Amino acid sequence: MLATDGDSSRIASSTVEYLPIDTRLALVDSGFVLSATSLMDRIEQRVAVPGIGAAAGQQQGTAE
């Protein structure tokens, strides 16, 4: 289960170490975000329909 702001406040108040706990939670959160972004990029590449969208540097049609 992921720690929430309430959990970090409860833990930090019992140990009086807000900065180290918040720093660890920020690093874990950044890891989740980067992992999810990477996963979504791979999914986008796998399910991309040729000629539609901008996946893998594909250029969308231009209105002239």
PDB file of N, H, CA, C and O in Angstrom:
ATOM      1  N   MET A   1       0.848  -1.175   0.000  1.00  0.00           N
ATOM      2  CA  MET A   1       0.000   0.000   0.000  1.00  0.00           C
ATOM      3  C   MET A   1       0.890   1.234   0.000  1.00  0.00           C
ATOM      4  O   MET A   1       1.886   1.288   0.721  1.00  0.00           O
ATOM      5  N   LEU A   2       0.535   2.208  -0.797  1.00  0.00           N
ATOM      6  H   LEU A   2      -0.274   2.164  -1.383  1.00  0.00           H
ATOM      7  CA  LEU A   2       1.338   3.419  -0.911  1.00  0.00           C
ATOM      8  C   LEU A   2       1.086   4.343   0.272  1.00  0.00           C
ATOM      9  O   LEU A   2      -0.019   4.406   0.811  1.00  0.00           O
ATOM     10  N   ALA A   3       2.122   5.047   0.656  1.00  0.00           N
ATOM     11  H   ALA A   3       3.020   4.996   0.218  1.00  0.00           H
ATOM     12  CA  ALA A   3       1.997   6.032   1.738  1.00  0.00           C
ATOM     13  C   ALA A   3       1.355   7.289   1.184  1.00  0.00           C
ATOM     14  O   ALA A   3       1.665   7.722   0.074  1.00  0.00           O
ATOM     15  N   THR A   4       0.466   7.867   1.959  1.00  0.00           N
ATOM     16  H   THR A   4       0.214   7.516   2.861  1.00  0.00           H
ATOM     17  CA  THR A   4      -0.183   9.114   1.555  1.00  0.00           C
ATOM     18  C   THR A   4       0.364  10.248   2.396  1.00  0.00           C
ATOM     19  O   THR A   4       1.193  10.031   3.280  1.00  0.00           O
ATOM     20  N   ASP A   5      -0.101  11.463   2.121  1.00  0.00           N
ATOM     21  H   ASP A   5      -0.774  11.639   1.404  1.00  0.00           H
ATOM     22  CA  ASP A   5       0.346  12.614   2.907  1.00  0.00           C
ATOM     23  C   ASP A   5       0.029  12.427   4.379  1.00  0.00           C
ATOM     24  O   ASP A   5       0.828  12.801   5.238  1.00  0.00           O
ATOM     25  N   GLY A   6      -1.123  11.854   4.680  1.00  0.00           N
ATOM     26  H   GLY A   6      -1.772  11.550   3.982  1.00  0.00           H
ATOM     27  CA  GLY A   6      -1.494  11.611   6.070  1.00  0.00           C
ATOM     28  C   GLY A   6      -0.545  10.633   6.740  1.00  0.00           C
ATOM     29  O   GLY A   6      -0.171  10.814   7.899  1.00  0.00           O
ATOM     30  N   ASP A   7      -0.152   9.588   6.003  1.00  0.00           N
ATOM     31  H   ASP A   7      -0.456   9.441   5.062  1.00  0.00           H
ATOM     32  CA  ASP A   7       0.778   8.604   6.544  1.00  0.00           C
ATOM     33  C   ASP A   7       2.141   9.231   6.802  1.00  0.00           C
ATOM     34  O   ASP A   7       2.755   8.979   7.839  1.00  0.00           O
ATOM     35  N   SER A   8       2.616  10.046   5.865  1.00  0.00           N
ATOM     36  H   SER A   8       2.117  10.250   5.023  1.00  0.00           H
ATOM     37  CA  SER A   8       3.935  10.653   6.053  1.00  0.00           C
ATOM     38  C   SER A   8       3.923  11.612   7.233  1.00  0.00           C
ATOM     39  O   SER A   8       4.909  11.708   7.963  1.00  0.00           O
ATOM     40  N   SER A   9       2.814  12.326   7.428  1.00  0.00           N
ATOM     41  H   SER A   9       2.013  12.249   6.835  1.00  0.00           H
ATOM     42  CA  SER A   9       2.726  13.238   8.579  1.00  0.00           C
ATOM     43  C   SER A   9       2.724  12.457   9.891  1.00  0.00           C
ATOM     44  O   SER A   9       3.365  12.857  10.862  1.00  0.00           O
ATOM     45  N   ARG A  10       1.997  11.340   9.908  1.00  0.00           N
ATOM     46  H   ARG A  10       1.476  11.015   9.119  1.00  0.00           H
ATOM     47  CA  ARG A  10       1.936  10.525  11.126  1.00  0.00           C
ATOM     48  C   ARG A  10       3.310   9.942  11.452  1.00  0.00           C
ATOM     49  O   ARG A  10       3.751   9.980  12.600  1.00  0.00           O
ATOM     50  N   ILE A  11       3.974   9.409  10.443  1.00  0.00           N
ATOM     51  H   ILE A  11       3.615   9.378   9.510  1.00  0.00           H
ATOM     52  CA  ILE A  11       5.306   8.826  10.655  1.00  0.00           C
ATOM     53  C   ILE A  11       6.291   9.904  11.069  1.00  0.00           C
ATOM     54  O   ILE A  11       7.054   9.727  12.019  1.00  0.00           O
ATOM     55  N   ALA A  12       6.273  11.022  10.354  1.00  0.00           N
ATOM     56  H   ALA A  12       5.654  11.166   9.582  1.00  0.00           H
ATOM     57  CA  ALA A  12       7.229  12.090  10.633  1.00  0.00           C
ATOM     58  C   ALA A  12       7.002  12.710  12.003  1.00  0.00           C
ATOM     59  O   ALA A  12       7.962  13.064  12.687  1.00  0.00           O
ATOM     60  N   SER A  13       5.740  12.846  12.412  1.00  0.00           N
ATOM     61  H   SER A  13       4.961  12.558  11.856  1.00  0.00           H
ATOM     62  CA  SER A  13       5.488  13.455  13.717  1.00  0.00           C
ATOM     63  C   SER A  13       5.972  12.565  14.850  1.00  0.00           C
ATOM     64  O   SER A  13       6.339  13.061  15.915  1.00  0.00           O
ATOM     65  N   SER A  14       5.976  11.263  14.633  1.00  0.00           N
ATOM     66  H   SER A  14       5.677  10.860  13.768  1.00  0.00           H
ATOM     67  CA  SER A  14       6.447  10.370  15.692  1.00  0.00           C
ATOM     68  C   SER A  14       7.972  10.325  15.749  1.00  0.00           C
ATOM     69  O   SER A  14       8.542   9.977  16.783  1.00  0.00           O
ATOM     70  N   THR A  15       8.634  10.673  14.651  1.00  0.00           N
ATOM     71  H   THR A  15       8.172  10.956  13.811  1.00  0.00           H
ATOM     72  CA  THR A  15      10.101  10.621  14.630  1.00  0.00           C
ATOM     73  C   THR A  15      10.732  11.992  14.467  1.00  0.00           C
ATOM     74  O   THR A  15      11.951  12.123  14.582  1.00  0.00           O
ATOM     75  N   VAL A  16       9.931  13.017  14.203  1.00  0.00           N
ATOM     76  H   VAL A  16       8.941  12.911  14.111  1.00  0.00           H
ATOM     77  CA  VAL A  16      10.371  14.392  13.996  1.00  0.00           C
ATOM     78  C   VAL A  16      11.434  14.465  12.896  1.00  0.00           C
ATOM     79  O   VAL A  16      12.433  15.171  13.033  1.00  0.00           O
ATOM     80  N   GLU A  17      11.213  13.747  11.833  1.00  0.00           N
ATOM     81  H   GLU A  17      10.401  13.173  11.722  1.00  0.00           H
ATOM     82  CA  GLU A  17      12.137  13.751  10.701  1.00  0.00           C
ATOM     83  C   GLU A  17      11.335  13.932   9.408  1.00  0.00           C
ATOM     84  O   GLU A  17      11.239  13.013   8.595  1.00  0.00           O
ATOM     85  N   TYR A  18      10.769  15.109   9.231  1.00  0.00           N
ATOM     86  H   TYR A  18      10.847  15.856   9.892  1.00  0.00           H
ATOM     87  CA  TYR A  18       9.930  15.357   8.057  1.00  0.00           C
ATOM     88  C   TYR A  18      10.710  15.300   6.755  1.00  0.00           C
ATOM     89  O   TYR A  18      10.276  14.636   5.814  1.00  0.00           O
ATOM     90  N   LEU A  19      11.839  15.970   6.676  1.00  0.00           N
ATOM     91  H   LEU A  19      12.192  16.509   7.441  1.00  0.00           H
ATOM     92  CA  LEU A  19      12.576  16.068   5.420  1.00  0.00           C
ATOM     93  C   LEU A  19      13.031  14.708   4.885  1.00  0.00           C
ATOM     94  O   LEU A  19      12.787  14.419   3.714  1.00  0.00           O
ATOM     95  N   PRO A  20      13.677  13.866   5.684  1.00  0.00           N
ATOM     96  CA  PRO A  20      14.098  12.574   5.130  1.00  0.00           C
ATOM     97  C   PRO A  20      12.938  11.698   4.664  1.00  0.00           C
ATOM     98  O   PRO A  20      13.041  11.015   3.644  1.00  0.00           O
ATOM     99  N   ILE A  21      11.830  11.718   5.415  1.00  0.00           N
ATOM    100  H   ILE A  21      11.746  12.273   6.243  1.00  0.00           H
ATOM    101  CA  ILE A  21      10.683  10.889   5.028  1.00  0.00           C
ATOM    102  C   ILE A  21      10.041  11.440   3.763  1.00  0.00           C
ATOM    103  O   ILE A  21       9.735  10.681   2.843  1.00  0.00           O
ATOM    104  N   ASP A  22       9.836  12.747   3.708  1.00  0.00           N
ATOM    105  H   ASP A  22      10.084  13.363   4.455  1.00  0.00           H
ATOM    106  CA  ASP A  22       9.242  13.342   2.519  1.00  0.00           C
ATOM    107  C   ASP A  22      10.144  13.169   1.305  1.00  0.00           C
ATOM    108  O   ASP A  22       9.652  12.993   0.190  1.00  0.00           O
ATOM    109  N   THR A  23      11.446  13.216   1.506  1.00  0.00           N
ATOM    110  H   THR A  23      11.846  13.359   2.412  1.00  0.00           H
ATOM    111  CA  THR A  23      12.393  13.009   0.404  1.00  0.00           C
ATOM    112  C   THR A  23      12.272  11.589  -0.131  1.00  0.00           C
ATOM    113  O   THR A  23      12.249  11.381  -1.344  1.00  0.00           O
ATOM    114  N   ARG A  24      12.195  10.617   0.764  1.00  0.00           N
ATOM    115  H   ARG A  24      12.214  10.787   1.749  1.00  0.00           H
ATOM    116  CA  ARG A  24      12.044   9.220   0.326  1.00  0.00           C
ATOM    117  C   ARG A  24      10.730   9.025  -0.419  1.00  0.00           C
ATOM    118  O   ARG A  24      10.693   8.367  -1.459  1.00  0.00           O
ATOM    119  N   LEU A  25       9.652   9.596   0.111  1.00  0.00           N
ATOM    120  H   LEU A  25       9.682  10.130   0.956  1.00  0.00           H
ATOM    121  CA  LEU A  25       8.361   9.467  -0.567  1.00  0.00           C
ATOM    122  C   LEU A  25       8.389  10.144  -1.934  1.00  0.00           C
ATOM    123  O   LEU A  25       7.789   9.640  -2.883  1.00  0.00           O
ATOM    124  N   ALA A  26       9.072  11.269  -2.045  1.00  0.00           N
ATOM    125  H   ALA A  26       9.560  11.678  -1.274  1.00  0.00           H
ATOM    126  CA  ALA A  26       9.185  11.955  -3.339  1.00  0.00           C
ATOM    127  C   ALA A  26       9.971  11.100  -4.331  1.00  0.00           C
ATOM    128  O   ALA A  26       9.617  11.039  -5.508  1.00  0.00           O
ATOM    129  N   LEU A  27      11.013  10.453  -3.875  1.00  0.00           N
ATOM    130  H   LEU A  27      11.300  10.503  -2.919  1.00  0.00           H
ATOM    131  CA  LEU A  27      11.799   9.581  -4.754  1.00  0.00           C
ATOM    132  C   LEU A  27      10.985   8.375  -5.209  1.00  0.00           C
ATOM    133  O   LEU A  27      11.039   7.989  -6.377  1.00  0.00           O
ATOM    134  N   VAL A  28      10.232   7.785  -4.289  1.00  0.00           N
ATOM    135  H   VAL A  28      10.188   8.099  -3.341  1.00  0.00           H
ATOM    136  CA  VAL A  28       9.385   6.642  -4.643  1.00  0.00           C
ATOM    137  C   VAL A  28       8.312   7.086  -5.635  1.00  0.00           C
ATOM    138  O   VAL A  28       8.057   6.395  -6.621  1.00  0.00           O
ATOM    139  N   ASP A  29       7.690   8.221  -5.383  1.00  0.00           N
ATOM    140  H   ASP A  29       7.897   8.782  -4.581  1.00  0.00           H
ATOM    141  CA  ASP A  29       6.665   8.747  -6.281  1.00  0.00           C
ATOM    142  C   ASP A  29       7.255   9.028  -7.659  1.00  0.00           C
ATOM    143  O   ASP A  29       6.636   8.705  -8.673  1.00  0.00           O
ATOM    144  N   SER A  30       8.434   9.620  -7.708  1.00  0.00           N
ATOM    145  H   SER A  30       8.937   9.883  -6.885  1.00  0.00           H
ATOM    146  CA  SER A  30       9.097   9.891  -8.995  1.00  0.00           C
ATOM    147  C   SER A  30       9.371   8.588  -9.735  1.00  0.00           C
ATOM    148  O   SER A  30       9.222   8.517 -10.955  1.00  0.00           O
ATOM    149  N   GLY A  31       9.770   7.563  -8.997  1.00  0.00           N
ATOM    150  H   GLY A  31       9.891   7.621  -8.006  1.00  0.00           H
ATOM    151  CA  GLY A  31      10.005   6.254  -9.606  1.00  0.00           C
ATOM    152  C   GLY A  31       8.745   5.684 -10.232  1.00  0.00           C
ATOM    153  O   GLY A  31       8.785   5.144 -11.338  1.00  0.00           O
ATOM    154  N   PHE A  32       7.615   5.804  -9.522  1.00  0.00           N
ATOM    155  H   PHE A  32       7.583   6.243  -8.624  1.00  0.00           H
ATOM    156  CA  PHE A  32       6.348   5.331 -10.069  1.00  0.00           C
ATOM    157  C   PHE A  32       5.963   6.106 -11.316  1.00  0.00           C
ATOM    158  O   PHE A  32       5.523   5.515 -12.302  1.00  0.00           O
ATOM    159  N   VAL A  33       6.120   7.405 -11.283  1.00  0.00           N
ATOM    160  H   VAL A  33       6.478   7.885 -10.482  1.00  0.00           H
ATOM    161  CA  VAL A  33       5.750   8.241 -12.428  1.00  0.00           C
ATOM    162  C   VAL A  33       6.620   7.901 -13.640  1.00  0.00           C
ATOM    163  O   VAL A  33       6.104   7.745 -14.746  1.00  0.00           O
ATOM    164  N   LEU A  34       7.923   7.787 -13.440  1.00  0.00           N
ATOM    165  H   LEU A  34       8.342   7.914 -12.541  1.00  0.00           H
ATOM    166  CA  LEU A  34       8.814   7.464 -14.556  1.00  0.00           C
ATOM    167  C   LEU A  34       8.543   6.069 -15.111  1.00  0.00           C
ATOM    168  O   LEU A  34       8.592   5.860 -16.324  1.00  0.00           O
ATOM    169  N   SER A  35       8.258   5.117 -14.228  1.00  0.00           N
ATOM    170  H   SER A  35       8.219   5.286 -13.244  1.00  0.00           H
ATOM    171  CA  SER A  35       7.938   3.759 -14.673  1.00  0.00           C
ATOM    172  C   SER A  35       6.637   3.737 -15.468  1.00  0.00           C
ATOM    173  O   SER A  35       6.556   3.096 -16.516  1.00  0.00           O
ATOM    174  N   ALA A  36       5.628   4.431 -14.972  1.00  0.00           N
ATOM    175  H   ALA A  36       5.694   4.952 -14.121  1.00  0.00           H
ATOM    176  CA  ALA A  36       4.344   4.477 -15.669  1.00  0.00           C
ATOM    177  C   ALA A  36       4.489   5.165 -17.023  1.00  0.00           C
ATOM    178  O   ALA A  36       3.886   4.736 -18.007  1.00  0.00           O
ATOM    179  N   THR A  37       5.287   6.229 -17.077  1.00  0.00           N
ATOM    180  H   THR A  37       5.777   6.577 -16.278  1.00  0.00           H
ATOM    181  CA  THR A  37       5.510   6.931 -18.338  1.00  0.00           C
ATOM    182  C   THR A  37       6.192   6.026 -19.351  1.00  0.00           C
ATOM    183  O   THR A  37       5.804   5.988 -20.518  1.00  0.00           O
ATOM    184  N   SER A  38       7.198   5.305 -18.907  1.00  0.00           N
ATOM    185  H   SER A  38       7.513   5.336 -17.959  1.00  0.00           H
ATOM    186  CA  SER A  38       7.911   4.387 -19.789  1.00  0.00           C
ATOM    187  C   SER A  38       6.987   3.280 -20.288  1.00  0.00           C
ATOM    188  O   SER A  38       6.996   2.936 -21.470  1.00  0.00           O
ATOM    189  N   LEU A  39       6.195   2.730 -19.383  1.00  0.00           N
ATOM    190  H   LEU A  39       6.188   3.009 -18.423  1.00  0.00           H
ATOM    191  CA  LEU A  39       5.259   1.675 -19.756  1.00  0.00           C
ATOM    192  C   LEU A  39       4.236   2.187 -20.772  1.00  0.00           C
ATOM    193  O   LEU A  39       3.944   1.503 -21.753  1.00  0.00           O
ATOM    194  N   MET A  40       3.696   3.376 -20.546  1.00  0.00           N
ATOM    195  H   MET A  40       3.934   3.932 -19.749  1.00  0.00           H
ATOM    196  CA  MET A  40       2.708   3.933 -21.464  1.00  0.00           C
ATOM    197  C   MET A  40       3.326   4.240 -22.823  1.00  0.00           C
ATOM    198  O   MET A  40       2.657   4.090 -23.846  1.00  0.00           O
ATOM    199  N   ASP A  41       4.582   4.667 -22.857  1.00  0.00           N
ATOM    200  H   ASP A  41       5.125   4.789 -22.026  1.00  0.00           H
ATOM    201  CA  ASP A  41       5.268   4.890 -24.139  1.00  0.00           C
ATOM    202  C   ASP A  41       5.381   3.583 -24.925  1.00  0.00           C
ATOM    203  O   ASP A  41       5.152   3.550 -26.134  1.00  0.00           O
ATOM    204  N   ARG A  42       5.741   2.497 -24.211  1.00  0.00           N
ATOM    205  H   ARG A  42       5.927   2.523 -23.229  1.00  0.00           H
ATOM    206  CA  ARG A  42       5.859   1.200 -24.878  1.00  0.00           C
ATOM    207  C   ARG A  42       4.508   0.715 -25.389  1.00  0.00           C
ATOM    208  O   ARG A  42       4.412   0.170 -26.489  1.00  0.00           O
ATOM    209  N   ILE A  43       3.464   0.916 -24.584  1.00  0.00           N
ATOM    210  H   ILE A  43       3.542   1.359 -23.691  1.00  0.00           H
ATOM    211  CA  ILE A  43       2.120   0.515 -25.013  1.00  0.00           C
ATOM    212  C   ILE A  43       1.688   1.333 -26.226  1.00  0.00           C
ATOM    213  O   ILE A  43       1.106   0.799 -27.170  1.00  0.00           O
ATOM    214  N   GLU A  44       1.979   2.636 -26.190  1.00  0.00           N
ATOM    215  H   GLU A  44       2.452   3.070 -25.423  1.00  0.00           H
ATOM    216  CA  GLU A  44       1.618   3.495 -27.312  1.00  0.00           C
ATOM    217  C   GLU A  44       2.303   3.027 -28.597  1.00  0.00           C
ATOM    218  O   GLU A  44       1.680   3.000 -29.659  1.00  0.00           O
ATOM    219  N   GLN A  45       3.575   2.662 -28.504  1.00  0.00           N
ATOM    220  H   GLN A  45       4.081   2.685 -27.641  1.00  0.00           H
ATOM    221  CA  GLN A  45       4.309   2.181 -29.676  1.00  0.00           C
ATOM    222  C   GLN A  45       3.722   0.862 -30.186  1.00  0.00           C
ATOM    223  O   GLN A  45       3.633   0.644 -31.394  1.00  0.00           O
ATOM    224  N   ARG A  46       3.329  -0.002 -29.276  1.00  0.00           N
ATOM    225  H   ARG A  46       3.401   0.175 -28.295  1.00  0.00           H
ATOM    226  CA  ARG A  46       2.845  -1.324 -29.650  1.00  0.00           C
ATOM    227  C   ARG A  46       1.471  -1.270 -30.327  1.00  0.00           C
ATOM    228  O   ARG A  46       1.207  -2.038 -31.252  1.00  0.00           O
ATOM    229  N   VAL A  47       0.608  -0.380 -29.875  1.00  0.00           N
ATOM    230  H   VAL A  47       0.822   0.243 -29.123  1.00  0.00           H
ATOM    231  CA  VAL A  47      -0.756  -0.355 -30.402  1.00  0.00           C
ATOM    232  C   VAL A  47      -0.982   0.774 -31.415  1.00  0.00           C
ATOM    233  O   VAL A  47      -2.112   0.994 -31.850  1.00  0.00           O
ATOM    234  N   ALA A  48       0.074   1.483 -31.787  1.00  0.00           N
ATOM    235  H   ALA A  48       0.992   1.304 -31.433  1.00  0.00           H
ATOM    236  CA  ALA A  48      -0.067   2.607 -32.719  1.00  0.00           C
ATOM    237  C   ALA A  48      -0.571   2.116 -34.078  1.00  0.00           C
ATOM    238  O   ALA A  48      -0.123   1.090 -34.589  1.00  0.00           O
ATOM    239  N   VAL A  49      -1.492   2.857 -34.639  1.00  0.00           N
ATOM    240  H   VAL A  49      -1.855   3.691 -34.224  1.00  0.00           H
ATOM    241  CA  VAL A  49      -2.013   2.564 -35.968  1.00  0.00           C
ATOM    242  C   VAL A  49      -1.181   3.369 -36.959  1.00  0.00           C
ATOM    243  O   VAL A  49      -1.104   4.593 -36.846  1.00  0.00           O
ATOM    244  N   PRO A  50      -0.557   2.701 -37.932  1.00  0.00           N
ATOM    245  CA  PRO A  50       0.273   3.430 -38.892  1.00  0.00           C
ATOM    246  C   PRO A  50      -0.514   4.534 -39.590  1.00  0.00           C
ATOM    247  O   PRO A  50      -1.629   4.317 -40.065  1.00  0.00           O
ATOM    248  N   GLY A  51       0.087   5.719 -39.643  1.00  0.00           N
ATOM    249  H   GLY A  51       0.993   5.895 -39.257  1.00  0.00           H
ATOM    250  CA  GLY A  51      -0.530   6.848 -40.312  1.00  0.00           C
ATOM    251  C   GLY A  51      -1.418   7.693 -39.418  1.00  0.00           C
ATOM    252  O   GLY A  51      -1.895   8.748 -39.834  1.00  0.00           O
ATOM    253  N   ILE A  52      -1.645   7.238 -38.190  1.00  0.00           N
ATOM    254  H   ILE A  52      -1.258   6.380 -37.852  1.00  0.00           H
ATOM    255  CA  ILE A  52      -2.494   7.995 -37.264  1.00  0.00           C
ATOM    256  C   ILE A  52      -1.684   8.279 -36.009  1.00  0.00           C
ATOM    257  O   ILE A  52      -1.062   7.378 -35.445  1.00  0.00           O
ATOM    258  N   GLY A  53      -1.694   9.524 -35.578  1.00  0.00           N
ATOM    259  H   GLY A  53      -2.199  10.256 -36.035  1.00  0.00           H
ATOM    260  CA  GLY A  53      -1.012   9.865 -34.343  1.00  0.00           C
ATOM    261  C   GLY A  53       0.422  10.286 -34.582  1.00  0.00           C
ATOM    262  O   GLY A  53       0.887  10.396 -35.717  1.00  0.00           O
ATOM    263  N   ALA A  54       1.109  10.519 -33.471  1.00  0.00           N
ATOM    264  H   ALA A  54       0.731  10.430 -32.549  1.00  0.00           H
ATOM    265  CA  ALA A  54       2.487  11.006 -33.549  1.00  0.00           C
ATOM    266  C   ALA A  54       3.451  10.041 -32.878  1.00  0.00           C
ATOM    267  O   ALA A  54       4.517  10.462 -32.429  1.00  0.00           O
ATOM    268  N   ALA A  55       3.117   8.783 -32.798  1.00  0.00           N
ATOM    269  H   ALA A  55       2.252   8.441 -33.163  1.00  0.00           H
ATOM    270  CA  ALA A  55       3.996   7.805 -32.164  1.00  0.00           C
ATOM    271  C   ALA A  55       5.259   7.609 -32.998  1.00  0.00           C
ATOM    272  O   ALA A  55       5.196   7.612 -34.227  1.00  0.00           O
ATOM    273  N   ALA A  56       6.378   7.443 -32.353  1.00  0.00           N
ATOM    274  H   ALA A  56       6.429   7.441 -31.354  1.00  0.00           H
ATOM    275  CA  ALA A  56       7.663   7.158 -33.001  1.00  0.00           C
ATOM    276  C   ALA A  56       8.026   8.189 -34.047  1.00  0.00           C
ATOM    277  O   ALA A  56       8.586   7.860 -35.093  1.00  0.00           O
ATOM    278  N   GLY A  57       7.706   9.431 -33.761  1.00  0.00           N
ATOM    279  H   GLY A  57       7.251   9.698 -32.911  1.00  0.00           H
ATOM    280  CA  GLY A  57       8.086  10.492 -34.668  1.00  0.00           C
ATOM    281  C   GLY A  57       7.261  10.562 -35.935  1.00  0.00           C
ATOM    282  O   GLY A  57       7.626  11.266 -36.876  1.00  0.00           O
ATOM    283  N   GLN A  58       6.152   9.838 -35.970  1.00  0.00           N
ATOM    284  H   GLN A  58       5.855   9.266 -35.205  1.00  0.00           H
ATOM    285  CA  GLN A  58       5.287   9.902 -37.138  1.00  0.00           C
ATOM    286  C   GLN A  58       4.727  11.300 -37.254  1.00  0.00           C
ATOM    287  O   GLN A  58       4.402  11.935 -36.250  1.00  0.00           O
ATOM    288  N   GLN A  59       4.618  11.765 -38.443  1.00  0.00           N
ATOM    289  H   GLN A  59       4.882  11.250 -39.258  1.00  0.00           H
ATOM    290  CA  GLN A  59       4.117  13.110 -38.648  1.00  0.00           C
ATOM    291  C   GLN A  59       2.642  13.046 -39.032  1.00  0.00           C
ATOM    292  O   GLN A  59       2.249  12.304 -39.933  1.00  0.00           O
ATOM    293  N   GLN A  60       1.845  13.829 -38.338  1.00  0.00           N
ATOM    294  H   GLN A  60       2.165  14.431 -37.606  1.00  0.00           H
ATOM    295  CA  GLN A  60       0.421  13.875 -38.666  1.00  0.00           C
ATOM    296  C   GLN A  60       0.223  14.687 -39.913  1.00  0.00           C
ATOM    297  O   GLN A  60       1.045  15.538 -40.256  1.00  0.00           O
ATOM    298  N   GLY A  61      -0.866  14.424 -40.588  1.00  0.00           N
ATOM    299  H   GLY A  61      -1.534  13.733 -40.310  1.00  0.00           H
ATOM    300  CA  GLY A  61      -1.170  15.143 -41.826  1.00  0.00           C
ATOM    301  C   GLY A  61      -1.278  16.649 -41.584  1.00  0.00           C
ATOM    302  O   GLY A  61      -1.693  17.090 -40.512  1.00  0.00           O
ATOM    303  N   THR A  62      -0.908  17.414 -42.576  1.00  0.00           N
ATOM    304  H   THR A  62      -0.571  17.056 -43.447  1.00  0.00           H
ATOM    305  CA  THR A  62      -0.969  18.870 -42.446  1.00  0.00           C
ATOM    306  C   THR A  62      -2.125  19.383 -43.281  1.00  0.00           C
ATOM    307  O   THR A  62      -2.403  18.864 -44.362  1.00  0.00           O
ATOM    308  N   ALA A  63      -2.787  20.386 -42.782  1.00  0.00           N
ATOM    309  H   ALA A  63      -2.561  20.807 -41.904  1.00  0.00           H
ATOM    310  CA  ALA A  63      -3.890  21.020 -43.505  1.00  0.00           C
ATOM    311  C   ALA A  63      -3.329  22.164 -44.332  1.00  0.00           C
ATOM    312  O   ALA A  63      -2.834  23.150 -43.786  1.00  0.00           O
ATOM    313  N   GLU A  64      -3.406  22.032 -45.631  1.00  0.00           N
ATOM    314  H   GLU A  64      -3.808  21.230 -46.075  1.00  0.00           H
ATOM    315  CA  GLU A  64      -2.880  23.087 -46.503  1.00  0.00           C
ATOM    316  C   GLU A  64      -3.976  23.664 -47.343  1.00  0.00           C
ATOM    317  O   GLU A  64      -3.731  24.567 -48.142  1.00  0.00           O
TER     318      GLU A  64
END
